[in-house]
């Protein structure tokens, strides 16, 4: 699943990443911008997502990303991993650890490398 935090309208990078994942043979659900936080978490749970990608463009959105991650983890969705990226994280790369995410990707290439590594472990 690929998602932009609430209030984010810039979804081009997340969409491109979702497309790259599909080209590699992954089943992707792209949620984009302005999707209800509760609906997203519910859909992640019911779709049995293995990986959730969260994009944040504005630094002020990092707190919303952290809240989303907290809700996903509180839902105890089995083994779902969370990767974050986007301009906001690129400007402050150390912040991703404070969100509770499992991984940070500086760009699409590094995100795909993380996904490939995870796929080899399963």
Secondary structure, DSSP 4 states (H G I P E B T S, - for coil): -EEEPTT----HHHHHHHHHHHHTT----EEESS--HHHHHHHHHHHT-SEEEEE--SGGGHHHHHHHHHHHHHTT-TT-EEEEESHHHHHTGGGHHHHT-SEE-SSHHHHHHHHHHHHHH-
